[in-house]
Amino acid sequence: MKYFVIFLTLVSVGIMLTMPSSYAQYGGPMIPSAMISESHPQLSPLWQQKFGTAWHEIVCNPRLSLVQKYDGSPACVKEQTISKLVERGWAAESETKKTLEIHG
């Protein structure tokens, strides 16, 4: 029993010593590394919005248009699909008239 208490004490001290470095504060926004790569050079429109990018400054990949979804969030879609998305209620009709086409 004595050795078990010593073992638990050592484990507790070890955890307390490693905690500050494990949970250190990071000053900038936490961007998942999977979102940034050569094939996806910018963040998704939703992530751009979450990081405070203004609606008119959200950037889509080439050949995609920015639309507002039914819930107000931004999305990048192909120009050909906008009318179908509006019909299905997925994209807001008023915002599709203001789509921004981004050319690479």
C-alpha positions as CSV (number, residue, x, y, z in Angstrom):
1,M,0.0,0.0,0.0
2,K,2.9,2.3,0.8
3,Y,4.4,1.9,-2.6
4,F,1.0,2.5,-4.3
5,V,0.7,5.9,-2.5
6,I,4.3,6.8,-3.6
7,F,3.5,5.8,-7.1
8,L,0.4,7.9,-7.3
9,T,2.2,10.9,-5.8
10,L,5.0,10.6,-8.4
11,V,2.4,10.3,-11.2
12,S,0.5,13.4,-9.9
13,V,3.7,15.4,-9.7
14,G,4.6,14.4,-13.2
15,I,1.2,15.4,-14.6
16,M,1.4,18.8,-12.9
17,L,4.8,19.5,-14.3
18,T,3.9,18.7,-17.8
19,M,0.5,20.4,-17.8
20,P,1.6,24.0,-18.4
21,S,3.5,23.2,-21.5
22,S,0.8,20.9,-22.8
23,Y,-1.9,23.6,-22.5
24,A,0.1,26.7,-23.3
25,Q,-1.8,29.6,-24.6
26,Y,-1.4,30.3,-28.3
27,G,-1.7,34.0,-29.4
28,G,-3.1,33.5,-32.9
29,P,-6.0,31.7,-34.4
30,M,-5.8,28.0,-34.4
31,I,-6.0,26.9,-38.0
32,P,-6.2,23.2,-38.7
33,S,-3.1,22.2,-40.7
34,A,-5.3,20.0,-42.9
35,M,-7.1,23.1,-44.1
36,I,-3.9,24.6,-45.5
37,S,-2.1,22.7,-48.3
38,E,-1.1,23.2,-51.9
39,S,-4.4,21.8,-53.1
40,H,-6.4,24.0,-50.7
41,P,-4.5,27.3,-50.3
42,Q,-7.1,29.1,-48.3
43,L,-9.6,28.3,-45.6
44,S,-13.2,27.3,-46.3
45,P,-15.7,30.2,-46.4
46,L,-17.1,29.2,-43.0
47,W,-13.6,29.3,-41.4
48,Q,-12.9,32.6,-43.0
49,Q,-16.1,34.0,-41.5
50,K,-15.3,32.5,-38.1
51,F,-11.9,34.3,-38.1
52,G,-13.6,37.6,-38.8
53,T,-13.3,38.0,-42.5
54,A,-16.0,40.4,-43.9
55,W,-18.5,38.9,-46.2
56,H,-17.2,40.8,-49.3
57,E,-13.7,39.7,-48.5
58,I,-14.3,35.9,-48.4
59,V,-12.3,34.2,-51.0
60,C,-13.4,31.0,-52.9
61,N,-11.3,28.6,-54.9
62,P,-11.1,29.4,-58.6
63,R,-14.3,28.8,-60.7
64,L,-16.5,28.9,-57.6
65,S,-19.0,31.5,-56.5
66,L,-19.8,32.8,-53.1
67,V,-23.4,32.3,-51.9
68,Q,-25.2,32.7,-48.7
69,K,-26.8,29.5,-47.3
70,Y,-30.3,29.4,-45.8
71,D,-28.7,29.8,-42.3
72,G,-26.7,32.9,-43.3
73,S,-23.4,31.1,-43.5
74,P,-21.2,31.5,-46.6
75,A,-20.5,28.7,-49.1
76,C,-18.5,28.4,-52.3
77,V,-20.4,26.6,-55.1
78,K,-20.2,26.1,-58.8
79,E,-22.1,28.8,-60.8
80,Q,-24.2,26.1,-62.6
81,T,-25.6,24.7,-59.3
82,I,-26.8,28.0,-57.7
83,S,-30.3,27.9,-59.3
84,K,-30.8,24.3,-58.1
85,L,-29.6,25.1,-54.6
86,V,-32.1,28.0,-54.5
87,E,-34.9,25.8,-55.7
88,R,-34.1,23.3,-52.9
89,G,-33.9,26.0,-50.3
90,W,-30.2,25.5,-49.6
91,A,-29.1,28.9,-50.8
92,A,-30.7,32.2,-50.1
93,E,-32.3,33.6,-53.3
94,S,-31.5,37.3,-52.5
95,E,-27.8,36.7,-51.9
96,T,-27.3,34.6,-55.1
97,K,-27.8,37.8,-57.1
98,K,-24.7,39.1,-55.4
99,T,-22.4,36.2,-56.0
100,L,-18.8,36.9,-56.3
101,E,-17.0,34.9,-58.9
102,I,-13.3,34.6,-58.0
103,H,-10.9,33.9,-60.9
104,G,-7.5,32.4,-60.1
